Amino acid sequence: MYQIDQSIRIEQTNQDTIIGLANTKSDLSYTLVIPARVKRQIQEYYRRQGLPTLFMVKLFTAGIILVLKRSRLKVSNLVIDIEYPGYEIPIMKTIQAYFKHQVDISFSVIGKHSPAHFAAYGVYRHKRRSNHTATLPELLTILHKKDRGL
């Protein structure tokens, strides 16, 4: 089973967001940084589209998709920390629609003792290096592809 947690919420556009993916039964983990500058650019993009309130959920979902895609880990069971209550079903459906293989997704409070939290928080505290830093073009590619779903 894999878990997803974020350190620094998407809407905090003055700081980078780190999304951590980690296996609860092994040391496998992968982290992605979404730079503050990129978050602000995407926020402005959604503001111009007339969807400023969905920017957080859409970018969080795109970040999860990018983590799963870039990590190349075979994730079939995923628990996502409840970051945006009320948006669990659209997040789940968007992620599942993006991948050809079945991903069983659930939502729960992950907590500070989770390996996904340690992975994300470790990057935030500069105790470990991130595996990847997201770029505006790669996030926009995912957002454009999934905008039909969320």
TORTORDO-581346 format. One record per residue (C-alpha): residue in three letters; x, z, y. Coordinates in nm, 3 decimals. Each point is the difference from the previous one (the first is absolute). Example, Ala and Ser with C-alpha at 12.3 -4.5 7.8 and 13.67 -1.06 7.14 Angstrom:
residues 2
<node><residu>ALA</residu><u>1.230</u><w>0.780</w><v>-0.450</v></node>
<node><residu>SER</residu><u>0.137</u><w>-0.066</w><v>0.344</v></node>
***
This chain:
residues 150
<node><residu>MET</residu><u>0.000</u><w>0.000</w><v>0.000</v></node>
<node><residu>TYR</residu><u>0.121</u><w>-0.091</w><v>0.347</v></node>
<node><residu>GLN</residu><u>-0.087</u><w>0.163</w><v>0.330</v></node>
<node><residu>ILE</residu><u>-0.003</u><w>-0.127</w><v>0.360</v></node>
<node><residu>ASP</residu><u>0.061</u><w>0.221</w><v>0.301</v></node>
<node><residu>GLN</residu><u>0.087</u><w>-0.071</w><v>0.361</v></node>
<node><residu>SER</residu><u>0.216</u><w>0.192</w><v>0.241</v></node>
<node><residu>ILE</residu><u>-0.101</u><w>-0.043</w><v>0.364</v></node>
<node><residu>ARG</residu><u>-0.346</u><w>-0.145</w><v>0.029</v></node>
<node><residu>ILE</residu><u>-0.051</u><w>-0.366</w><v>0.092</v></node>
<node><residu>GLU</residu><u>-0.178</u><w>0.090</w><v>0.325</v></node>
<node><residu>GLN</residu><u>0.309</u><w>0.187</w><v>0.124</v></node>
<node><residu>THR</residu><u>0.141</u><w>-0.318</w><v>0.148</v></node>
<node><residu>ASN</residu><u>0.296</u><w>0.169</w><v>0.168</v></node>
<node><residu>GLN</residu><u>0.165</u><w>0.073</w><v>-0.338</v></node>
<node><residu>ASP</residu><u>0.075</u><w>-0.196</w><v>-0.317</v></node>
<node><residu>THR</residu><u>-0.234</u><w>0.048</w><v>-0.297</v></node>
<node><residu>ILE</residu><u>0.147</u><w>0.037</w><v>-0.347</v></node>
<node><residu>ILE</residu><u>-0.209</u><w>-0.080</w><v>-0.307</v></node>
<node><residu>GLY</residu><u>0.130</u><w>0.145</w><v>-0.324</v></node>
<node><residu>LEU</residu><u>-0.087</u><w>-0.112</w><v>-0.353</v></node>
<node><residu>ALA</residu><u>0.119</u><w>0.223</w><v>-0.284</v></node>
<node><residu>ASN</residu><u>-0.058</u><w>0.052</w><v>-0.370</v></node>
<node><residu>THR</residu><u>-0.112</u><w>0.352</w><v>-0.089</v></node>
<node><residu>LYS</residu><u>0.178</u><w>-0.007</w><v>-0.337</v></node>
<node><residu>SER</residu><u>0.336</u><w>-0.152</w><v>0.093</v></node>
<node><residu>ASP</residu><u>0.237</u><w>-0.046</w><v>0.292</v></node>
<node><residu>LEU</residu><u>-0.130</u><w>-0.346</w><v>0.086</v></node>
<node><residu>SER</residu><u>-0.088</u><w>-0.031</w><v>0.367</v></node>
<node><residu>TYR</residu><u>-0.011</u><w>-0.257</w><v>0.277</v></node>
<node><residu>THR</residu><u>-0.033</u><w>0.049</w><v>0.374</v></node>
<node><residu>LEU</residu><u>-0.102</u><w>-0.230</w><v>0.282</v></node>
<node><residu>VAL</residu><u>0.048</u><w>0.056</w><v>0.372</v></node>
<node><residu>ILE</residu><u>-0.249</u><w>-0.151</w><v>0.244</v></node>
<node><residu>PRO</residu><u>0.182</u><w>0.011</w><v>0.334</v></node>
<node><residu>ALA</residu><u>-0.183</u><w>0.139</w><v>0.303</v></node>
<node><residu>ARG</residu><u>0.054</u><w>-0.329</w><v>0.186</v></node>
<node><residu>VAL</residu><u>-0.169</u><w>-0.196</w><v>-0.280</v></node>
<node><residu>LYS</residu><u>-0.289</u><w>0.248</w><v>-0.008</v></node>
<node><residu>ARG</residu><u>-0.057</u><w>-0.047</w><v>0.372</v></node>
<node><residu>GLN</residu><u>0.008</u><w>-0.381</w><v>-0.035</v></node>
<node><residu>ILE</residu><u>-0.258</u><w>0.009</w><v>-0.280</v></node>
<node><residu>GLN</residu><u>-0.212</u><w>0.249</w><v>0.194</v></node>
<node><residu>GLU</residu><u>-0.004</u><w>-0.242</w><v>0.294</v></node>
<node><residu>TYR</residu><u>-0.088</u><w>-0.288</w><v>-0.236</v></node>
<node><residu>TYR</residu><u>-0.306</u><w>0.192</w><v>-0.126</v></node>
<node><residu>ARG</residu><u>-0.094</u><w>0.107</w><v>0.351</v></node>
<node><residu>ARG</residu><u>-0.016</u><w>-0.367</w><v>0.100</v></node>
<node><residu>GLN</residu><u>-0.214</u><w>-0.071</w><v>-0.309</v></node>
<node><residu>GLY</residu><u>-0.246</u><w>0.267</w><v>0.117</v></node>
<node><residu>LEU</residu><u>0.080</u><w>0.225</w><v>-0.300</v></node>
<node><residu>PRO</residu><u>0.214</u><w>0.279</w><v>0.148</v></node>
<node><residu>THR</residu><u>-0.141</u><w>0.274</w><v>-0.223</v></node>
<node><residu>LEU</residu><u>0.079</u><w>-0.182</w><v>-0.325</v></node>
<node><residu>PHE</residu><u>0.368</u><w>-0.053</w><v>0.084</v></node>
<node><residu>MET</residu><u>0.108</u><w>0.326</w><v>-0.169</v></node>
<node><residu>VAL</residu><u>-0.182</u><w>-0.061</w><v>-0.329</v></node>
<node><residu>LYS</residu><u>0.097</u><w>-0.367</w><v>-0.015</v></node>
<node><residu>LEU</residu><u>0.368</u><w>0.069</w><v>0.067</v></node>
<node><residu>PHE</residu><u>0.007</u><w>0.292</w><v>-0.246</v></node>
<node><residu>THR</residu><u>-0.151</u><w>-0.226</w><v>-0.267</v></node>
<node><residu>ALA</residu><u>0.244</u><w>-0.282</w><v>0.080</v></node>
<node><residu>GLY</residu><u>0.286</u><w>0.252</w><v>-0.025</v></node>
<node><residu>ILE</residu><u>-0.116</u><w>0.108</w><v>-0.346</v></node>
<node><residu>ILE</residu><u>-0.026</u><w>-0.363</w><v>-0.111</v></node>
<node><residu>LEU</residu><u>0.349</u><w>-0.071</w><v>0.132</v></node>
<node><residu>VAL</residu><u>0.144</u><w>0.307</w><v>-0.176</v></node>
<node><residu>LEU</residu><u>-0.159</u><w>-0.105</w><v>-0.330</v></node>
<node><residu>LYS</residu><u>0.113</u><w>-0.360</w><v>0.044</v></node>
<node><residu>ARG</residu><u>0.359</u><w>0.072</w><v>0.107</v></node>
<node><residu>SER</residu><u>0.063</u><w>0.282</w><v>-0.248</v></node>
<node><residu>ARG</residu><u>-0.067</u><w>-0.228</w><v>-0.299</v></node>
<node><residu>LEU</residu><u>-0.104</u><w>0.309</w><v>-0.194</v></node>
<node><residu>LYS</residu><u>-0.275</u><w>-0.049</w><v>-0.255</v></node>
<node><residu>VAL</residu><u>-0.264</u><w>0.225</w><v>0.154</v></node>
<node><residu>SER</residu><u>-0.325</u><w>0.019</w><v>-0.194</v></node>
<node><residu>ASN</residu><u>-0.116</u><w>0.350</w><v>0.104</v></node>
<node><residu>LEU</residu><u>0.029</u><w>0.092</w><v>0.369</v></node>
<node><residu>VAL</residu><u>-0.106</u><w>0.313</w><v>0.187</v></node>
<node><residu>ILE</residu><u>-0.008</u><w>-0.042</w><v>0.378</v></node>
<node><residu>ASP</residu><u>0.008</u><w>0.298</w><v>0.234</v></node>
<node><residu>ILE</residu><u>-0.322</u><w>0.031</w><v>0.199</v></node>
<node><residu>GLU</residu><u>0.117</u><w>-0.111</w><v>0.343</v></node>
<node><residu>TYR</residu><u>-0.313</u><w>-0.172</w><v>0.135</v></node>
<node><residu>PRO</residu><u>-0.312</u><w>0.170</w><v>-0.142</v></node>
<node><residu>GLY</residu><u>-0.297</u><w>-0.231</w><v>-0.039</v></node>
<node><residu>TYR</residu><u>0.216</u><w>-0.312</w><v>-0.045</v></node>
<node><residu>GLU</residu><u>0.104</u><w>0.060</w><v>-0.361</v></node>
<node><residu>ILE</residu><u>-0.220</u><w>-0.272</w><v>-0.151</v></node>
<node><residu>PRO</residu><u>0.106</u><w>-0.279</w><v>0.242</v></node>
<node><residu>ILE</residu><u>0.367</u><w>0.101</w><v>-0.045</v></node>
<node><residu>MET</residu><u>-0.037</u><w>-0.001</w><v>-0.380</v></node>
<node><residu>LYS</residu><u>-0.184</u><w>-0.334</w><v>-0.014</v></node>
<node><residu>THR</residu><u>0.247</u><w>-0.169</w><v>0.232</v></node>
<node><residu>ILE</residu><u>0.300</u><w>0.114</w><v>-0.205</v></node>
<node><residu>GLN</residu><u>-0.165</u><w>-0.098</w><v>-0.328</v></node>
<node><residu>ALA</residu><u>-0.098</u><w>-0.342</w><v>0.137</v></node>
<node><residu>TYR</residu><u>0.359</u><w>-0.067</w><v>0.105</v></node>
<node><residu>PHE</residu><u>0.152</u><w>0.042</w><v>-0.346</v></node>
<node><residu>LYS</residu><u>-0.077</u><w>-0.203</w><v>-0.310</v></node>
<node><residu>HIS</residu><u>0.068</u><w>0.291</w><v>-0.238</v></node>
<node><residu>GLN</residu><u>-0.237</u><w>0.296</w><v>-0.022</v></node>
<node><residu>VAL</residu><u>0.092</u><w>0.299</w><v>0.214</v></node>
<node><residu>ASP</residu><u>-0.204</u><w>0.314</w><v>-0.063</v></node>
<node><residu>ILE</residu><u>-0.018</u><w>0.172</w><v>0.341</v></node>
<node><residu>SER</residu><u>-0.120</u><w>0.348</w><v>0.087</v></node>
<node><residu>PHE</residu><u>0.030</u><w>0.219</w><v>0.309</v></node>
<node><residu>SER</residu><u>0.104</u><w>0.363</w><v>0.017</v></node>
<node><residu>VAL</residu><u>0.180</u><w>0.247</w><v>0.222</v></node>
<node><residu>ILE</residu><u>0.359</u><w>-0.057</w><v>-0.109</v></node>
<node><residu>GLY</residu><u>0.163</u><w>0.308</w><v>0.152</v></node>
<node><residu>LYS</residu><u>0.350</u><w>0.085</w><v>0.109</v></node>
<node><residu>HIS</residu><u>0.136</u><w>0.041</w><v>-0.354</v></node>
<node><residu>SER</residu><u>-0.075</u><w>-0.357</w><v>-0.104</v></node>
<node><residu>PRO</residu><u>0.288</u><w>-0.236</w><v>-0.080</v></node>
<node><residu>ALA</residu><u>-0.160</u><w>-0.258</w><v>0.233</v></node>
<node><residu>HIS</residu><u>0.006</u><w>0.258</w><v>0.282</v></node>
<node><residu>PHE</residu><u>0.365</u><w>0.082</w><v>-0.073</v></node>
<node><residu>ALA</residu><u>0.088</u><w>-0.371</w><v>0.004</v></node>
<node><residu>ALA</residu><u>-0.174</u><w>-0.071</w><v>0.333</v></node>
<node><residu>TYR</residu><u>0.099</u><w>0.326</w><v>0.167</v></node>
<node><residu>GLY</residu><u>0.360</u><w>-0.038</w><v>-0.120</v></node>
<node><residu>VAL</residu><u>0.026</u><w>-0.330</w><v>0.188</v></node>
<node><residu>TYR</residu><u>-0.166</u><w>0.154</w><v>0.308</v></node>
<node><residu>ARG</residu><u>0.252</u><w>0.289</w><v>0.000</v></node>
<node><residu>HIS</residu><u>0.290</u><w>-0.243</w><v>-0.056</v></node>
<node><residu>LYS</residu><u>0.082</u><w>0.165</w><v>-0.334</v></node>
<node><residu>ARG</residu><u>-0.037</u><w>-0.332</w><v>-0.184</v></node>
<node><residu>ARG</residu><u>-0.003</u><w>-0.368</w><v>0.087</v></node>
<node><residu>SER</residu><u>-0.309</u><w>-0.216</w><v>0.003</v></node>
<node><residu>ASN</residu><u>-0.023</u><w>-0.283</w><v>-0.251</v></node>
<node><residu>HIS</residu><u>-0.149</u><w>-0.241</w><v>0.252</v></node>
<node><residu>THR</residu><u>-0.098</u><w>-0.030</w><v>0.365</v></node>
<node><residu>ALA</residu><u>-0.316</u><w>-0.201</w><v>0.055</v></node>
<node><residu>THR</residu><u>0.006</u><w>-0.290</w><v>0.241</v></node>
<node><residu>LEU</residu><u>-0.283</u><w>-0.125</w><v>0.218</v></node>
<node><residu>PRO</residu><u>-0.023</u><w>-0.340</w><v>-0.178</v></node>
<node><residu>GLU</residu><u>-0.024</u><w>0.147</w><v>-0.351</v></node>
<node><residu>LEU</residu><u>-0.267</u><w>0.252</w><v>0.103</v></node>
<node><residu>LEU</residu><u>-0.199</u><w>-0.267</w><v>0.187</v></node>
<node><residu>THR</residu><u>0.015</u><w>-0.222</w><v>-0.310</v></node>
<node><residu>ILE</residu><u>-0.158</u><w>0.277</w><v>-0.206</v></node>
<node><residu>LEU</residu><u>-0.250</u><w>0.088</w><v>0.274</v></node>
<node><residu>HIS</residu><u>-0.113</u><w>-0.361</w><v>0.038</v></node>
<node><residu>LYS</residu><u>-0.038</u><w>-0.040</w><v>-0.373</v></node>
<node><residu>LYS</residu><u>-0.203</u><w>0.318</w><v>-0.043</v></node>
<node><residu>ASP</residu><u>-0.202</u><w>-0.010</w><v>0.324</v></node>
<node><residu>ARG</residu><u>-0.272</u><w>-0.167</w><v>-0.202</v></node>
<node><residu>GLY</residu><u>-0.036</u><w>0.323</w><v>-0.204</v></node>
<node><residu>LEU</residu><u>0.028</u><w>0.306</w><v>0.223</v></node>
***
